[in-house]
Amino acid sequence: MKILSIETFPMAVPLKKPFKTALRTVHIVHAIYVKVRSDDGRVGWGEAVPTHVITGDSLGSITYAIQEIIAPRLMGLDIRKREEMFQALDRSVIGNTSAKAAVDMAIYDLLGQLAGMPLYQLLGGYRQEVETDFTISVDDPEKMAEDAERCVSEGFCTLKIKVGIGDIGKDLERIRTIREQVGTKPKIRLDANQGWQPKEAVRVIRKMEDAGLNIELVEQPVHADDLEGLKYVTDHTITPIMADESMFSAKDALRICQQRAADLLNIKLMKAGGMREALKINAIAEAQGIGCMVGSMIETKLGVTAAAHFAASQPNITRFDFDAPLMLAADPVSGGILYHKSKIHFSTSPGLGVDQIKGTA
């Protein structure tokens, strides 16, 4: 089962409404879809998104890396020799994790098809469904509270609230208003997207603790490069702290775990460069007694399907952030994961279970 061709297709899907965080505002999801064809006629699919402010990747860099660097290295390699394949992918170019992730997804899709199993079963098969949170983007407190209430009424039990814009008093007001609106039952987790300084992060988190706002966790409170600051926040608060932008690779995960700089890790395929590295990250975290969440960038259902299969396969992954496809005004992917309110189910089709994609030949 050798690689016969690797093709790329640009994709653009508008959001239902703008998505705003401390790092950026997104109106349209731009992605590069990857189609890997094997010599026995099978097709594997993957997706890369250009999250400039996190991975540094752009549409142009992703396309060039795949077409001009990665594809020539992989062409003709046997997918069944997976370690040779993934080593060639990893060593083909430094960085470019989104481009690598898309090709990695497509290869795993083919491996699942070759095995005749849905990918989550091939990788471990721990769960048959997962439950996603829903993200509330940054806005005025009253508007965020309205959005939160609507999500709860639609069946979402966990809300991920974006903070980190403006002073910490404004963030505290946002969370107070949301909690008053939705009550005590829904879980609330925060994502500051590097928006706070270490001492102000400790100050605002402690105020939330004292106010009884019942925050499940706080994700990436400080700058990605400030591991000492991340550890300072972790050491000086009761609320669990999760590393996101501070961790791309297994080496990063090991460093964070050894220093106990965070209580939890957020694995994203676009940061890790795909499922092979993501599996290593999770194994390191599990060995250190640290739980993981799997999330995504603002991606279409193709990339999120791959992330969900990975997440469902492993017992140490206990939190799931897969709401991005629900924010899109259209869905170009036929097949893949199935949403029922907050619950995500998997088809019995082998691999990623993708049937067809609009706009690709």
Stockholm file with secondary structure:
# STOCKHOLM 1.0

chainA/1-361         MKILSIETFPMAVPLKKPFKTALRTVHIVHAIYVKVRSDDGRVGWGEAVPTHVITGDSLGSITYAIQEIIAPRLMGLDIRKREEMFQALDRSVIGNTSAKAAVDMAIYDLLGQLAGMPLYQLLGGYRQEVETDFTISVDDPEKMAEDAERCVSEGFCTLKIKVGIGDIGKDLERIRTIREQVGTKPKIRLDANQGWQPKEAVRVIRKMEDAGLNIELVEQPVHADDLEGLKYVTDHTITPIMADESMFSAKDALRICQQRAADLLNIKLMKAGGMREALKINAIAEAQGIGCMVGSMIETKLGVTAAAHFAASQPNITRFDFDAPLMLAADPVSGGILYHKSKIHFSTSPGLGVDQIKGTA
#=GR chainA/1-361 SS CBEEEEEEEEEEEEEEEEEECSSCEEEEEEEEEEEEEETTSCEEEEEECCCTTTTCCCHHHHHHIIIIIIHHHHTTCBTTSHHHHHHHHHHTSSSCHHHHHHHHHHHHHHHHHHHTSBHHHHHTCCCSEEECCEEECSCCHHHHHHHHHHHHHTTCCEEEEECCSSCHHHHHHHHHHHHHHHCSSSEEEEECTTCSCHHHHHHHHHHHHHTTCCEEEEECCSCTTCHHHHHHHHHTCSSCEEESTTCCSHHHHHHHHHHTCCSEEEEEHHHHTSHHHHHHHHHHHHHTTCEEEEECSSCCHHHHHHHHHHHHTCTTEEEECCCGGGGBSCCCEEESCEEETTEEECCSSSBTCEEEETTCC
#=GC SS_cons         CBEEEEEEEEEEEEEEEEEECSSCEEEEEEEEEEEEEETTSCEEEEEECCCTTTTCCCHHHHHHIIIIIIHHHHTTCBTTSHHHHHHHHHHTSSSCHHHHHHHHHHHHHHHHHHHTSBHHHHHTCCCSEEECCEEECSCCHHHHHHHHHHHHHTTCCEEEEECCSSCHHHHHHHHHHHHHHHCSSSEEEEECTTCSCHHHHHHHHHHHHHTTCCEEEEECCSCTTCHHHHHHHHHTCSSCEEESTTCCSHHHHHHHHHHTCCSEEEEEHHHHTSHHHHHHHHHHHHHTTCEEEEECSSCCHHHHHHHHHHHHTCTTEEEECCCGGGGBSCCCEEESCEEETTEEECCSSSBTCEEEETTCC
//
